[in-house]
Amino acid sequence: MLKTSKIYVAGHNGLVGSAVLRRLTADGYTNVVFKSSKELDLTNQRDVETFFEQNDIDYVFLCAAKVGGILANMKYRADFIHVNLMIQCNVIHYAFKFKVKKLLFLGSNCIYPKICEMPIKEEYLLSGHLEPSNISYAVAKIAGIEMCKAYNDQHGCKFISLMPINLYGPNDNYHPENSHVIASLIRKFIEGQKYNKPVIEVWGDGSAQREFLHSDDLASACIHFMNTYDGSEHVNIATGEEYSIRELTNILKETVGYQGEIAFTSIQPNGTPRKILDTSKATLLGWKPSIKLADGLKQICENMKNEF
């Protein structure tokens, strides 16, 4: 990308899109385009076509998506598959139609089978059954990956895909029911400390193993691969460091200064038992994360302590 290239960040108000926008601005890109969901409904085919027709877009970061935690994924299955498929189909197709030079699509680690060999390599996609609690979202994201490949194969496009691990960072969704695990726990611990709650309830038994990536690290990966990678195969973006949910809660408890007890509710779902991504491909292609989990959590907790 040139510093003057016209770059569209879809989903610029969200966790990932806002991080990409911050990084582009910091790196000196001067012609970045963004629209709120009220200004541009990405599920509306005609609106998306008009947007691309009226703007001579060079590069697209497709960060827009309907996202949420386990409860939201189970409760709103139709919404998760419908909204995400509509966004992807519209943006990817009209990026092709109006000759965008390159598009970057962001998937999710939930595309991989519930049970498979660890660490998870990119080629394990479609090698087993998906986790039932977020299957609608996963199917939509798999469709996005395959759509990028298909447009590359049939039309010679340069549409690439990155698969990040669990994310956290500024502009996350801290809804008490619909948020991702770190955002949900940050809110619980800050409220627990603020209101002297004796017990904080955490879903699952605490045994599930996860990696957690700061959105600023993902943004750096997005810029790096947009500038250096043209392959059709998706690339895992992760840290290589895994933590159990129990370990995560202990880190947050200490970070926030919460003095109460943690109660794990094992009658609630754990999700996939263990998920760690193989990042050898990303490393070989020249990218590594830089933000340690404890440092990132300290920053976010400090920024959010007066928000709840």
C-alpha positions in Angstrom: 0.0 0.0 0.0 1.1 3.5 -0.7 0.7 6.1 2.0 -1.8 7.8 -0.3 -3.7 4.7 -1.3 -7.5 4.8 -0.7 -8.1 2.3 2.1 -11.5 1.3 3.3 -11.8 -0.1 6.9 -15.1 -1.9 7.3 -16.1 -2.0 10.9 -13.9 0.9 12.1 -15.9 1.3 15.4 -15.3 -2.3 16.5 -12.5 -3.9 18.5 -10.5 -4.9 15.4 -11.4 -2.2 13.0 -10.6 0.6 15.4 -7.2 -0.9 16.1 -6.5 -1.1 12.3 -7.6 2.5 11.9 -5.3 3.6 14.7 -2.4 1.7 13.2 -3.0 3.1 9.7 -3.1 6.6 11.1 0.0 6.1 13.2 1.9 4.7 10.2 1.1 7.7 8.0 -1.6 6.5 5.7 -3.6 9.6 4.7 -6.5 8.4 2.6 -8.5 6.1 4.9 -12.2 5.8 4.3 -14.7 4.6 7.0 -18.5 4.6 7.5 -20.6 3.8 10.5 -23.3 1.2 10.3 -25.9 4.0 10.2 -24.1 5.5 7.2 -23.5 2.3 5.3 -25.5 -0.9 6.0 -23.1 -3.7 4.9 -25.9 -6.2 4.8 -27.7 -4.2 2.1 -26.5 -5.2 -1.3 -27.5 -2.1 -3.1 -25.9 0.2 -0.5 -22.6 -1.6 -0.7 -22.7 -1.6 -4.5 -23.3 2.2 -4.5 -20.5 2.7 -2.0 -17.9 0.9 -4.1 -19.2 2.5 -7.3 -18.8 6.0 -5.8 -15.5 5.5 -4.1 -12.3 4.4 -6.0 -11.2 2.0 -3.2 -7.7 0.5 -3.5 -7.6 -1.7 -0.4 -10.2 -3.1 2.0 -9.8 -4.3 5.5 -12.9 -6.4 6.2 -13.2 -6.1 10.0 -17.0 -5.7 10.2 -18.8 -8.7 11.7 -21.5 -9.6 14.2 -19.6 -11.1 17.1 -20.2 -12.2 20.7 -19.5 -14.8 23.4 -20.9 -18.3 24.0 -24.3 -17.1 25.2 -24.9 -14.7 22.3 -23.7 -17.4 19.8 -26.2 -19.9 21.2 -29.1 -17.5 21.6 -28.9 -15.6 18.3 -27.7 -18.4 15.9 -29.8 -17.1 13.0 -28.5 -13.6 13.4 -24.9 -14.7 13.5 -25.0 -16.7 10.3 -27.3 -14.3 8.4 -25.6 -11.0 9.2 -22.1 -12.3 8.7 -22.8 -14.0 5.4 -24.5 -10.9 4.1 -21.6 -8.6 5.1 -19.0 -10.9 3.5 -20.9 -11.6 0.3 -21.6 -8.0 -0.3 -18.2 -6.5 0.5 -16.1 -9.3 -1.2 -18.2 -9.4 -4.3 -18.2 -5.6 -4.9 -14.6 -5.3 -4.0 -14.1 -7.7 -7.0 -16.6 -5.9 -9.2 -15.0 -2.5 -8.7 -11.5 -3.7 -9.0 -10.1 -3.3 -5.5 -6.4 -4.1 -5.6 -6.5 -6.2 -2.4 -8.8 -7.2 0.4 -8.1 -8.7 3.8 -10.7 -10.8 5.4 -10.7 -11.6 9.1 -12.0 -14.9 10.2 -12.0 -16.5 13.7 -10.3 -19.4 15.4 -13.7 -21.1 15.8 -13.5 -22.2 12.2 -11.4 -25.2 13.4 -12.8 -28.5 14.6 -13.7 -28.8 18.3 -11.3 -31.7 18.7 -8.1 -31.8 16.7 -4.4 -32.0 17.1 -2.6 -29.1 18.9 -1.3 -26.7 18.0 -3.8 -26.2 15.2 -2.3 -25.8 11.7 -4.1 -24.0 8.9 -4.6 -27.2 7.0 -6.8 -28.6 9.8 -9.7 -26.5 8.5 -12.8 -28.7 7.7 -11.1 -31.8 9.1 -13.7 -32.4 11.9 -16.9 -31.4 13.6 -17.2 -27.8 14.8 -17.9 -26.6 18.4 -21.8 -26.6 18.6 -22.0 -23.4 20.8 -20.7 -21.2 17.9 -21.3 -23.3 14.8 -23.4 -20.6 13.0 -20.6 -18.0 13.3 -18.0 -20.5 12.4 -19.8 -21.6 9.2 -20.2 -18.0 8.1 -16.4 -17.4 8.6 -15.5 -20.5 6.8 -17.7 -19.3 3.9 -15.8 -16.1 3.9 -12.4 -17.8 3.6 -13.7 -20.0 0.8 -15.2 -17.0 -1.0 -11.9 -15.2 -1.0 -10.2 -18.3 -2.4 -12.8 -18.7 -5.1 -12.5 -15.1 -6.3 -8.8 -15.5 -6.4 -9.0 -18.7 -8.4 -11.7 -17.6 -10.8 -11.0 -13.9 -11.2 -7.4 -13.5 -10.3 -8.2 -11.3 -7.2 -5.8 -10.8 -4.3 -8.1 -11.5 -1.4 -6.3 -12.8 1.7 -7.5 -14.2 5.0 -6.2 -14.0 8.6 -7.4 -16.2 11.4 -6.9 -14.6 14.8 -7.1 -16.2 18.2 -9.3 -14.8 21.0 -9.0 -11.0 21.1 -9.2 -8.2 23.6 -8.4 -4.5 23.6 -9.9 -1.0 23.4 -13.4 -0.6 22.0 -14.4 -4.2 22.9 -18.0 -5.1 23.7 -18.5 -5.2 27.5 -22.1 -6.3 27.4 -22.8 -8.5 30.5 -24.3 -11.3 28.4 -23.1 -10.9 24.8 -19.3 -10.1 25.2 -16.3 -12.3 24.6 -14.6 -14.0 27.6 -12.0 -11.3 28.5 -14.3 -8.4 28.1 -17.0 -10.2 30.2 -14.5 -11.1 32.9 -13.0 -7.6 33.0 -16.4 -6.1 33.6 -17.2 -8.7 36.3 -14.0 -8.1 38.2 -14.1 -4.3 38.0 -17.8 -4.3 39.2 -16.9 -6.9 41.8 -14.1 -4.7 43.2 -16.1 -1.5 42.9 -19.2 -2.8 44.7 -17.5 -5.2 47.1 -19.2 -8.3 45.7 -18.2 -11.3 47.8 -18.3 -13.8 44.8 -17.8 -13.6 41.1 -19.4 -16.3 39.0 -17.5 -17.6 35.9 -18.9 -19.9 33.3 -17.4 -23.4 33.0 -15.0 -25.2 35.3 -12.0 -23.1 34.4 -10.1 -25.8 32.6 -10.5 -24.6 29.0 -7.2 -23.5 27.5 -7.0 -20.4 25.4 -4.6 -17.9 23.8 -5.4 -14.2 24.0 -4.2 -11.6 21.5 -4.3 -7.8 21.9 -6.2 -6.0 19.1 -3.2 -3.8 18.5 -1.1 -6.8 17.7 -3.7 -8.1 15.3 -3.7 -4.6 13.6 0.0 -4.8 13.1 -0.5 -8.3 11.5 -3.2 -6.9 9.2 -0.9 -4.1 7.9 2.1 -6.5 7.6 0.2 -9.1 5.6 -1.7 -6.6 3.5 1.7 -5.3 2.4 3.6 -8.6 2.0 1.3 -11.5 1.4 -0.7 -12.6 -1.7 -1.4 -16.2 -0.9 -4.9 -17.7 -1.0 -4.4 -19.9 2.1 -5.3 -18.3 5.4 -2.8 -17.5 8.1 -3.1 -18.1 11.8 -2.5 -15.0 14.0 -1.8 -15.9 17.6 0.7 -15.6 20.5 1.9 -19.1 21.1 1.1 -18.7 24.9 -1.9 -20.4 26.3 -3.8 -19.9 29.6 -6.6 -21.7 31.3 -9.7 -19.7 32.1 -8.8 -20.3 35.7 -5.3 -18.7 35.2 -6.9 -15.8 33.3 -9.3 -15.1 36.2 -6.4 -15.1 38.7 -4.5 -12.6 36.6 -7.5 -10.4 36.4 -8.3 -10.7 40.1 -4.8 -9.5 40.9 -4.8 -6.8 38.2 -8.0 -5.3 39.4 -7.4 -5.9 43.1 -10.6 -7.9 43.7 -10.7 -9.4 47.2 -13.6 -11.8 46.9 -14.0 -15.4 45.7 -14.3 -16.9 42.3 -17.0 -19.5 41.7 -16.8 -21.6 38.6 -20.2 -22.9 37.3 -19.4 -26.2 35.7 -23.1 -26.7 34.7 -22.4 -24.0 32.0 -20.5 -24.9 28.8 -16.7 -24.7 28.6 -16.7 -24.4 24.8 -13.8 -26.1 23.0 -11.5 -27.8 25.7 -8.2 -26.5 24.3 -7.3 -24.2 21.5 -3.8 -23.0 20.6 -2.9 -22.1 17.0 0.3 -23.0 15.2 1.9 -19.7 14.2 4.9 -21.1 12.3 3.5 -19.8 9.0 3.0 -16.3 10.3 6.5 -16.3 11.9 8.0 -17.5 8.6 6.2 -14.7 6.8 7.8 -12.1 9.1 5.2 -11.4 11.9 5.2 -11.9 15.6 3.1 -10.4 18.5 4.7 -7.9 20.9 2.1 -7.3 23.7 2.3 -9.6 26.7 -1.1 -10.6 28.2 -0.4 -9.2 31.7 0.6 -5.9 30.2 -2.3 -5.7 27.9 -4.8 -6.6 30.6 -3.3 -4.0 33.0 -3.8 -1.3 30.4 -7.4 -2.3 29.6 -8.4 -2.6 33.2 -7.0 0.8 34.0 -8.8 2.4 31.0 -12.1 0.7 31.9 -12.2 1.0 35.7 -14.5 4.1 35.6 -16.8 2.8 32.8 -19.0 0.5 34.9 
